[in-house]
Amino acid sequence: MANLTPDQLESNTPIEHNYEGGDSPASLPPSHVPKRRKLDVAVEPILATSNDVSLSNPSKWQSTIEKVVKAIVSIRFSQVAAFDTEGPDTSEASGFIVDAKNGIILTNRHVACAGPFVGEAICHDHEEIDVFPIYRDPIHDFGFLKFDPSKIKYMPVSQVDLRPELAQVGLDIRVVGNDAGEKLSILAGSISRLDRNTPDYGELTYNDFNTFYLQAASSTSGGSSGSPVIDIDGNAVALQAGGHTKAATDFFLPLDRIKRALQLVQRGLSVPRGDIQTHFLYRPYDEARRLGLQSSTEEKLRSIFKEEIGLLVVETVLPLGPAHGKLEEGDILLTINGKHITTFVPFEDMLDSNVHNEVSITIERGGEPMEVTIAVGDLHAITPDRYVEMGGSKLNDLSYQLARAYCVPCHGVYVCEPSGMFRLDGPENGWIIKSVDDKPTPDLDTFVKVMKQIPDRARVPVVYYSIADTHTILMAVVQVDRHWSPFRMAVRNDQTGLWDFTDLGKSLPPRHPKPSTKKYIELDASNGPSKELIRCLVKVNFYMPCRLDGFPRSRKQGTGIILDAERGLVLVSRNLVPTTMGDLTLTFAESIVIPAKVIFLHPTQNFALAQYDPVLIGDTNVLSAPLSSDPLNQGHKVTLVAHNRNQRPICLQTTVTDVTPVTIPHSPTPRFRAINMEAITLDTPLAVKCSSGVLANAKGLVQGFWLNFLGEHGNNGHDNEYHLGIDVSAVKSVLEDVQRGEMPSLRTMNAELVPVQIAQAAAMGLSDDWIRRVQETSSSRHQLFMVIRTDAGTDTADTLQELDLVLTINGQLVTRLSQTDVQYSHDQLDFVILRQKQEMRVQVKTSLVTGEGTNRVVFWAGASFQEPHKAVLQQTKTIPSRIYITSRSKGSPAFMYGLVPTMWVTHVNSIQVTTLDDLIAAVKDIPGNTYTRVRVVTFDNMPLMLSVKMVDHYFPLCEMYRDPQAECGWSTRTFPNASA
């Protein structure tokens, strides 16, 4: 459960900010897309075989390529958790062996990942080897992966030598990569520049700086990372890094600092990296002159560096950094420790050689020479290598990467996974936590200390700001979550390649709320008796720690209606409260916030019942909604009392325009939707802007409830919502059961009906006698109902068929959907139907409904498995098993190997599995880091065989289940792997 945070899980619908979208129930496992460094539109060209634009010595090139390709690998990898500038993701790239004896592969930094990495490399002969990072540079786009050379058994292990000094303008090169381990890909070109400034890949993401990039002309289209750029002798002269798609241009990282780092790693030494928290750019002499470069200085430098055409100029100086107050933007670098420096390689060499020492720097500022002394800091110390996981969020110390990009001090607590309790208001990401519960949090250690002192479920203020807008300070009140997910620290371990977890201790027990009395606002007397109904409304907030039942969001807020103040019973929309797993809080009179629990979920109608402790609101002047027994009909005058989208109260008089059967479209990803209902519509556009409320008559009696309904996923990428009313009769019987101390026990016929007009029914074979009976029975509704779908796996599916026209149920002619609601007391119903113009009688068995909803979920390989919920049964005709994938985590094995939401699991390693218990038994003892064969069936009944690699360290096998004794109503059970 720990790694399946709400906003990290994908439920097969585009949601919020960080979920894969576009999968449909019919989707096949996603093909791996090379991870791209973006520039303008896209970068990192796909290494597609191109026509050789250089015909010089083609046979030599051929022999060189044949030698080099044996050292090139395709890397399939995942960053399993959000960290620093990158979110969890799965991708493919290239790399090449640079040390065959010690098993070291060179690739890009964004492939080696700043965060937790899991991956393997595919050799040229399609042997697979496990790899893990042993070094990734804090700034530059390169890293080293480690592998065991003895695991490559069927071909000799070769390497590519690094020769940075061979790179020169005009050099013919080949970029040799590996496309998903399936075919060799070669791109030809010529180096055109050696001194290009680093490309900009966008905001809140990784960007290289303080180095040159090489530039080459080529015509490409797509992306692959980490490929070697080789000369005709097979030497690597650069590392593929990025490129344009709008222009025939590619960008390569020079190898000078890479070669130094490799030599240190080979000797088992650390790689010293110094920095003064200053960003330099290479500016040509003409630009430097505009910044005040003296002619005499230019003349001197040109005589020393005859091939150079520019200088290093200060672009950004980080506040509070070593150079703050000493260097300024526009300063022209001349010397360090008396040595003239005009390019990045000697500049970095000087800093790397003086970590924790002071250096003397000579600059020109506006034509005036100056000398400053600056202490060189440790670049690794300002590059985070740990994160804290808490309440569904992940946080790390602000990195130099982001601080440099926005010119802010390099300290602070950065929310790298903005979900769960730290899904704050404002921009989608980029948040820095300034304080929690009025206690400053300048760094991660202080943040941990502060959070340890706060009890679980406490509501505390969090002060924060966006790194992109440091001028605006924001505040949000969050509820501390220590009961759904662990509070732990993850620290990078370069010896094992894993991130080691340390539990940060148990939470302080929740503080029990103290009773409090407050007063509701008063509406104007002109609203008549209905003005008192504002005291029936409460604000509702619901948070789901794990996405179940295909629900597209982890957090919802709206309005509930108090039905029984003495017992603390509240009606809420199932669009707000879709499951019993979650934290539900109610706000009374804009000031009292107390917890509540979900006690009943209606299986077909759009409402749930929640309960709170009435003692906690003292003598607050709440009001039980006074329910009327008179039904609403077309043309009735009503008063709508509700909260609008801004959670402000409204009270307006309007007219019922219709009470009619409504069919809410289903979504490609099955999720709850109300069926078999008659909805009330109102003659006011304001109604669709209101969350929930009541519909009252002139006496102030409630005749209906105004609710918001979850609809289908729209073409605009958003989920459609509908605002409709339901009659109080749909709720009364359930409410009465609960008031008697009984949990509602309903029975349903497991079929969805849609209205059919009489003319259509006559074309289907309905006789004039039946038409007469319909007209005599219902003067206002001349209609019947047709079966549009039945729930798979139920007795109803065996007796009723799609397109059956329902005439009577237990002898009663059915002309209103209220006659088909799930309130039957019989376990069998007598239907008279019209099927293919033949009238017949059928016996339809009903099913008992508890109103509990999903009560168990299993987590394995980063996917969530549950019993198929009712919406699934409504939209499918077959049930291959009772193991249904409801969501998955980005960066997980499920994501990498193609376990897609809406699939069913039927076999594990050729063992048939039908239930969740079968699944647990089949996978709990599978050794970690091994492949498991999983047979799945897509929602469209297409069988597939997948191989899924276990990563128990990050994605252990566990389950959550309903537990009335648990404080949050759910308990977690972990299954240790016996083979570990």
Backbone hydrogen bonds, N-H to C=O, Kabsch-Sander energy under -0.5 kcal/mol:
donor,donor_aa,acceptor,acceptor_aa,energy
4,L,1,M,-1.6
5,T,3,N,-0.9
8,Q,5,T,-1.4
9,L,5,T,-1.6
10,E,888,R,-3.6
11,S,9,L,-0.5
19,Y,15,I,-0.7
27,S,24,S,-3.1
35,K,92,E,-1.4
38,K,36,R,-0.6
41,V,39,L,-1.1
42,A,39,L,-0.9
48,A,46,I,-2.3
50,S,186,I,-0.9
53,V,51,N,-0.8
55,L,53,V,-0.6
57,N,55,L,-0.5
61,W,57,N,-1.8
62,Q,58,P,-2.3
63,S,59,S,-2.1
64,T,60,K,-2.4
65,I,61,W,-2.9
66,E,62,Q,-2.2
67,K,63,S,-1.3
68,V,64,T,-2.6
69,V,65,I,-2.5
70,K,67,K,-0.7
71,A,68,V,-2.4
72,I,69,V,-1.1
73,V,95,G,-2.5
74,S,122,I,-2.5
75,I,73,V,-0.5
75,I,93,A,-3.3
76,R,74,S,-0.6
76,R,120,E,-2.8
77,F,75,I,-0.6
77,F,91,S,-2.4
78,S,118,V,-2.5
79,Q,89,D,-2.2
80,V,78,S,-0.8
80,V,116,P,-1.5
83,F,86,E,-3.0
86,E,83,F,-2.3
89,D,79,Q,-1.7
91,S,77,F,-2.7
92,E,33,V,-0.6
93,A,75,I,-2.5
94,S,225,S,-3.5
95,G,73,V,-1.9
96,F,106,L,-1.9
97,I,71,A,-3.0
98,V,104,I,-2.4
99,D,104,I,-1.4
103,G,99,D,-1.2
104,I,99,D,-2.0
105,I,145,L,-2.9
106,L,96,F,-2.9
107,T,143,G,-2.3
111,V,108,N,-1.0
112,A,108,N,-2.4
113,C,109,R,-1.7
118,V,78,S,-2.1
119,G,131,V,-0.6
120,E,76,R,-2.3
121,A,129,I,-3.0
122,I,74,S,-3.2
123,C,121,A,-0.6
123,C,127,E,-3.1
126,H,123,C,-2.0
129,I,121,A,-2.5
131,V,119,G,-1.5
132,F,146,K,-1.3
134,I,144,F,-2.4
135,Y,144,F,-1.3
137,D,142,F,-2.3
142,F,140,H,-2.2
143,G,107,T,-2.2
144,F,135,Y,-3.1
145,L,105,I,-2.6
146,K,132,F,-3.3
147,F,103,G,-2.2
151,K,148,D,-2.0
152,I,149,P,-1.5
153,K,151,K,-0.9
158,S,156,P,-0.7
160,V,97,I,-2.5
163,R,161,D,-0.6
163,R,236,A,-3.1
166,L,163,R,-1.5
167,A,164,P,-1.3
170,G,191,I,-3.7
171,L,168,Q,-1.9
173,I,189,G,-2.8
174,R,230,I,-1.9
175,V,187,L,-2.9
176,V,174,R,-0.7
176,V,228,P,-1.6
177,G,175,V,-0.6
177,G,185,S,-2.7
179,D,183,K,-1.7
180,A,178,N,-1.1
182,E,179,D,-2.0
183,K,179,D,-0.6
185,S,177,G,-1.8
187,L,175,V,-1.8
189,G,173,I,-1.8
190,S,217,A,-0.7
191,I,171,L,-2.0
192,S,215,Q,-3.3
193,R,215,Q,-1.7
196,R,213,Y,-2.0
201,Y,199,P,-0.6
210,N,280,F,-0.6
213,Y,196,R,-2.6
214,L,252,F,-3.2
215,Q,193,R,-2.3
216,A,250,D,-2.0
217,A,190,S,-1.5
218,S,216,A,-0.5
218,S,248,A,-1.1
220,T,218,S,-0.7
226,G,240,Q,-1.0
229,V,238,A,-2.4
230,I,174,R,-2.8
230,I,228,P,-0.7
231,D,235,N,-1.9
234,G,231,D,-1.8
236,A,161,D,-2.9
237,V,229,V,-3.3
237,V,235,N,-0.6
238,A,229,V,-1.1
239,L,253,L,-2.0
240,Q,227,S,-2.9
241,A,251,F,-2.0
242,G,251,F,-2.1
244,H,249,T,-2.3
249,T,247,A,-2.2
250,D,216,A,-2.4
251,F,242,G,-3.6
252,F,214,L,-2.4
253,L,239,L,-3.2
259,K,255,L,-3.0
260,R,256,D,-1.6
261,A,257,R,-2.2
262,L,258,I,-2.5
263,Q,259,K,-2.1
264,L,260,R,-1.7
265,V,261,A,-2.6
266,Q,262,L,-2.8
267,R,263,Q,-1.0
268,G,265,V,-1.7
269,L,264,L,-2.7
275,D,377,G,-1.6
279,H,316,T,-2.7
280,F,278,T,-0.6
281,L,313,V,-2.6
283,R,281,L,-0.6
283,R,311,L,-3.2
285,Y,309,I,-2.2
287,E,284,P,-0.6
288,A,284,P,-2.3
289,R,285,Y,-2.6
290,R,286,D,-1.2
291,L,287,E,-1.1
292,G,289,R,-1.6
293,L,288,A,-2.1
298,E,294,Q,-2.3
299,E,295,S,-2.6
300,K,296,S,-2.1
301,L,297,T,-2.6
302,R,298,E,-2.7
303,S,299,E,-1.5
304,I,300,K,-1.4
305,F,301,L,-3.4
306,K,304,I,-0.7
308,E,305,F,-0.8
311,L,283,R,-2.7
313,V,281,L,-3.0
314,V,331,D,-2.8
315,E,279,H,-3.5
316,T,279,H,-1.7
318,L,277,Q,-2.2
321,G,318,L,-1.8
323,A,276,I,-1.0
324,H,321,G,-1.4
325,G,327,L,-0.5
326,K,323,A,-2.2
327,L,323,A,-2.6
330,G,314,V,-2.6
331,D,328,E,-2.0
332,I,364,E,-2.4
333,L,312,L,-2.7
333,L,331,D,-0.6
334,L,362,T,-2.7
335,T,362,T,-1.4
336,I,339,K,-2.1
337,N,360,S,-3.6
339,K,336,I,-1.9
340,H,338,G,-0.5
341,I,334,L,-2.4
347,F,343,T,-1.1
348,E,344,F,-3.1
349,D,345,V,-2.3
350,M,346,P,-2.1
351,L,347,F,-1.7
352,D,348,E,-3.3
353,S,349,D,-1.4
354,N,351,L,-1.6
355,V,352,D,-0.6
356,H,376,V,-2.3
357,N,354,N,-2.3
359,V,374,I,-2.7
361,I,359,V,-0.6
361,I,372,V,-3.4
362,T,335,T,-2.3
363,I,370,M,-2.8
364,E,332,I,-1.7
365,R,368,E,-2.9
366,G,291,L,-0.7
366,G,364,E,-0.6
368,E,365,R,-1.5
370,M,363,I,-2.9
372,V,361,I,-2.8
374,I,359,V,-2.5
376,V,357,N,-3.3
377,G,275,D,-2.5
377,G,375,A,-0.5
379,L,273,R,-3.3
379,L,377,G,-0.7
380,H,273,R,-0.5
381,A,378,D,-0.7
382,I,378,D,-0.7
382,I,379,L,-0.7
383,T,380,H,-1.3
387,Y,490,A,-2.1
388,V,395,L,-3.0
389,E,488,R,-2.9
390,M,388,V,-0.5
390,M,393,S,-2.5
393,S,390,M,-2.5
394,K,417,E,-1.0
395,L,388,V,-2.3
396,N,414,Y,-2.4
398,L,412,G,-2.9
400,Y,382,I,-1.4
403,A,399,S,-2.5
404,R,400,Y,-2.7
405,A,401,Q,-1.4
406,Y,402,L,-1.7
407,C,403,A,-0.9
408,V,403,A,-1.8
411,H,409,P,-2.0
412,G,442,P,-0.6
413,V,433,I,-0.8
414,Y,396,N,-3.2
414,Y,412,G,-0.7
415,V,431,W,-2.4
416,C,394,K,-0.9
416,C,414,Y,-1.1
417,E,394,K,-2.2
419,S,417,E,-2.2
421,M,391,G,-2.4
422,F,419,S,-1.6
423,R,420,G,-1.5
424,L,422,F,-1.5
430,G,415,V,-0.5
432,I,465,Y,-2.7
433,I,413,V,-2.7
434,K,432,I,-0.5
434,K,463,V,-2.8
435,S,463,V,-1.8
436,V,439,K,-2.3
437,D,461,P,-2.9
438,D,461,P,-0.5
439,K,436,V,-1.5
441,T,434,K,-2.3
447,F,443,D,-2.2
448,V,444,L,-2.4
449,K,445,D,-2.0
450,V,446,T,-2.5
451,M,447,F,-2.6
452,K,448,V,-2.0
453,Q,449,K,-0.8
453,Q,450,V,-1.0
454,I,451,M,-1.3
456,D,508,L,-2.5
457,R,480,V,-1.8
458,A,455,P,-1.5
460,V,458,A,-0.6
460,V,478,V,-2.5
462,V,476,A,-3.3
463,V,435,S,-2.1
464,Y,474,L,-2.4
465,Y,432,I,-1.7
466,S,469,D,-0.7
467,I,430,G,-3.1
469,D,466,S,-1.8
472,T,469,D,-1.0
473,I,471,H,-0.7
474,L,464,Y,-3.2
476,A,462,V,-2.2
478,V,460,V,-2.6
478,V,476,A,-0.6
480,V,458,A,-2.9
480,V,478,V,-0.6
482,R,480,V,-0.6
488,R,389,E,-1.8
488,R,486,P,-0.6
489,M,502,T,-2.8
490,A,387,Y,-3.0
491,V,500,D,-2.3
492,R,385,D,-2.8
493,N,498,L,-2.1
494,D,492,R,-0.5
497,G,493,N,-2.3
500,D,491,V,-2.7
500,D,498,L,-0.6
502,T,489,M,-2.5
504,L,487,F,-2.7
516,S,616,L,-1.4
527,N,524,D,-1.9
528,G,525,A,-2.1
530,S,527,N,-0.8
531,K,528,G,-2.0
532,E,529,P,-1.5
533,L,530,S,-1.4
534,I,531,K,-1.0
535,R,532,E,-1.8
536,C,533,L,-2.0
537,L,534,I,-1.1
538,V,560,G,-2.1
539,K,587,T,-2.1
540,V,558,G,-2.6
541,N,585,T,-2.3
542,F,556,K,-2.8
543,Y,583,D,-2.0
544,M,554,S,-3.4
548,L,546,C,-0.6
551,F,548,L,-2.5
556,K,542,F,-2.4
558,G,540,V,-2.3
560,G,538,V,-3.1
561,I,571,L,-2.4
562,I,536,C,-3.5
563,L,561,I,-0.5
563,L,569,L,-2.4
564,D,569,L,-1.6
568,G,564,D,-1.2
569,L,564,D,-2.3
570,V,610,A,-2.7
571,L,561,I,-3.2
572,V,608,A,-2.4
575,N,708,N,-0.5
576,L,573,S,-1.2
577,V,573,S,-2.0
582,G,580,T,-0.8
583,D,543,Y,-2.3
584,L,582,G,-0.6
584,L,596,A,-0.7
585,T,541,N,-2.5
585,T,583,D,-0.5
586,L,594,I,-2.8
587,T,539,K,-2.3
588,F,586,L,-0.5
588,F,592,I,-2.9
591,S,588,F,-2.5
592,I,588,F,-2.5
593,V,591,S,-0.6
594,I,586,L,-2.3
594,I,592,I,-0.6
596,A,584,L,-2.4
597,K,611,Q,-2.2
599,I,609,L,-2.6
600,F,609,L,-1.6
601,L,851,G,-2.0
602,H,607,F,-1.9
607,F,605,Q,-2.0
608,A,572,V,-2.7
609,L,600,F,-2.5
610,A,570,V,-2.6
611,Q,597,K,-2.4
612,Y,568,G,-2.1
616,L,613,D,-1.6
617,I,614,P,-1.2
618,G,615,V,-1.5
620,T,617,I,-2.4
621,N,518,K,-0.8
622,V,620,T,-2.7
623,L,535,R,-2.0
625,A,562,I,-2.6
627,L,625,A,-0.9
628,S,702,V,-3.0
635,G,656,V,-3.2
636,H,633,N,-2.0
638,V,654,T,-2.5
639,T,696,A,-2.4
640,L,638,V,-0.5
640,L,652,L,-3.0
641,V,639,T,-0.7
641,V,694,V,-2.2
642,A,640,L,-0.5
642,A,650,I,-1.8
643,H,692,S,-1.4
644,N,648,R,-2.8
645,R,689,K,-1.2
647,Q,644,N,-2.2
650,I,642,A,-2.7
652,L,640,L,-1.9
654,T,638,V,-2.9
656,V,636,H,-2.6
657,T,655,T,-0.6
657,T,681,T,-2.0
658,D,681,T,-1.1
660,T,679,A,-2.2
662,V,677,M,-1.7
664,I,662,V,-0.6
664,I,674,A,-0.6
672,F,549,D,-0.5
675,I,604,T,-1.9
677,M,662,V,-0.6
679,A,660,T,-2.9
679,A,677,M,-0.5
680,I,725,G,-2.7
681,T,658,D,-2.3
683,D,655,T,-2.0
684,T,682,L,-1.1
687,A,684,T,-1.1
688,V,685,P,-0.6
689,K,686,L,-1.6
690,C,687,A,-1.6
691,S,643,H,-2.0
693,G,706,W,-2.3
694,V,641,V,-2.6
695,L,704,G,-2.7
696,A,639,T,-2.4
696,A,694,V,-0.5
697,N,701,L,-2.3
700,G,697,N,-2.0
702,V,626,P,-3.7
703,Q,695,L,-3.1
703,Q,701,L,-0.5
704,G,695,L,-1.5
705,F,726,I,-2.7
706,W,693,G,-2.2
707,L,705,F,-0.6
707,L,724,L,-3.0
709,F,722,Y,-3.8
711,G,720,N,-2.8
714,G,712,E,-0.6
714,G,718,H,-3.1
717,G,714,G,-1.5
720,N,712,E,-2.8
722,Y,709,F,-2.6
724,L,707,L,-2.1
724,L,722,Y,-0.5
725,G,680,I,-2.2
726,I,705,F,-2.3
728,V,703,Q,-1.7
730,A,727,D,-1.5
731,V,728,V,-1.6
732,K,728,V,-2.0
733,S,729,S,-0.7
735,L,731,V,-2.6
736,E,732,K,-2.7
737,D,733,S,-1.7
738,V,734,V,-2.0
739,Q,735,L,-2.5
740,R,736,E,-1.4
741,G,738,V,-1.7
742,E,737,D,-2.7
746,L,744,P,-0.5
746,L,849,V,-1.6
748,T,847,S,-2.3
752,E,789,R,-3.0
754,V,786,M,-2.2
756,V,784,L,-3.0
758,I,782,H,-0.8
761,A,757,Q,-2.5
762,A,758,I,-2.7
763,A,759,A,-1.5
764,M,760,Q,-1.1
765,G,762,A,-1.4
766,L,761,A,-2.2
771,I,767,S,-1.9
772,R,768,D,-2.5
773,R,769,D,-2.1
774,V,770,W,-2.3
775,Q,771,I,-2.2
776,E,772,R,-2.3
777,T,773,R,-2.3
778,S,774,V,-2.4
779,S,777,T,-0.5
783,Q,781,R,-1.3
784,L,756,V,-2.1
785,F,806,V,-0.9
786,M,754,V,-2.9
787,V,804,D,-2.9
788,I,752,E,-2.9
788,I,786,M,-0.5
789,R,752,E,-1.1
791,D,750,N,-2.3
792,A,873,L,-2.5
794,T,791,D,-1.3
797,A,794,T,-0.6
798,D,794,T,-0.5
798,D,795,D,-1.1
799,T,795,D,-0.8
799,T,796,T,-1.0
800,L,796,T,-2.9
803,L,787,V,-3.6
804,D,801,Q,-1.8
805,L,834,L,-2.3
806,V,785,F,-3.0
806,V,804,D,-0.6
807,L,832,V,-2.9
808,T,832,V,-1.4
809,I,812,Q,-2.1
810,N,830,D,-3.4
812,Q,809,I,-1.7
813,L,811,G,-0.5
814,V,807,L,-2.2
815,T,813,L,-0.8
819,Q,816,R,-1.6
820,T,817,L,-2.2
821,D,818,S,-0.7
823,Q,821,D,-2.2
824,Y,747,R,-1.1
829,L,844,V,-3.0
831,F,829,L,-0.7
831,F,842,V,-2.9
832,V,808,T,-2.1
833,I,831,F,-0.5
833,I,840,M,-2.8
834,L,805,L,-2.2
835,R,833,I,-0.5
835,R,838,Q,-3.0
836,Q,834,L,-0.5
837,K,764,M,-0.5
838,Q,835,R,-1.6
839,E,837,K,-0.5
840,M,833,I,-2.5
842,V,831,F,-2.1
844,V,829,L,-2.8
844,V,842,V,-0.6
845,K,843,Q,-0.6
846,T,827,D,-1.8
847,S,748,T,-2.8
849,V,746,L,-3.4
857,V,960,M,-2.5
858,V,865,F,-2.8
859,F,958,C,-3.2
860,W,858,V,-0.5
860,W,863,A,-2.2
861,A,955,F,-0.7
863,A,860,W,-2.2
864,S,887,S,-2.9
865,F,858,V,-3.2
866,Q,884,Y,-2.4
872,V,869,H,-0.9
873,L,869,H,-1.8
874,Q,870,K,-2.0
875,Q,871,A,-1.2
876,T,872,V,-1.0
882,R,914,T,-2.7
884,Y,866,Q,-2.3
884,Y,882,R,-0.7
885,I,903,M,-2.8
886,T,864,S,-2.6
886,T,884,Y,-0.6
887,S,864,S,-1.0
888,R,10,E,-1.4
889,S,862,G,-2.7
890,K,8,Q,-1.7
892,S,889,S,-1.6
894,A,861,A,-2.5
896,M,892,S,-2.5
897,Y,893,P,-3.0
898,G,894,A,-0.8
899,L,894,A,-2.2
900,V,898,G,-1.1
902,T,885,I,-3.0
903,M,900,V,-1.7
904,W,937,V,-2.4
905,V,883,I,-1.9
906,T,904,W,-0.5
906,T,935,R,-2.6
907,H,935,R,-1.5
908,V,911,I,-2.5
909,N,933,R,-3.5
911,I,908,V,-1.9
912,Q,910,S,-0.6
913,V,906,T,-2.9
919,L,915,T,-1.9
920,I,916,L,-2.3
921,A,917,D,-2.5
922,A,918,D,-2.0
923,V,919,L,-1.6
924,K,920,I,-2.0
926,I,923,V,-1.4
929,N,950,M,-1.2
930,T,927,P,-0.8
932,T,948,V,-2.4
934,V,932,T,-0.6
934,V,946,L,-3.2
935,R,907,H,-2.3
935,R,933,R,-0.5
936,V,934,V,-0.5
936,V,944,L,-2.7
937,V,904,W,-2.3
938,T,942,M,-2.3
939,F,25,P,-1.7
940,D,25,P,-0.6
941,N,938,T,-2.1
944,L,936,V,-2.9
946,L,934,V,-3.0
946,L,944,L,-0.6
948,V,932,T,-3.0
948,V,946,L,-0.5
950,M,930,T,-2.4
954,Y,951,V,-0.9
955,F,951,V,-2.5
958,C,859,F,-1.9
959,E,973,R,-2.6
960,M,857,V,-2.7
961,Y,971,S,-2.1
962,R,855,N,-2.4
963,D,969,G,-2.8
966,A,963,D,-1.6
969,G,966,A,-0.8
971,S,961,Y,-2.4
973,R,959,E,-2.7
975,F,957,L,-2.4
978,A,976,P,-0.6
980,A,977,N,-1.4
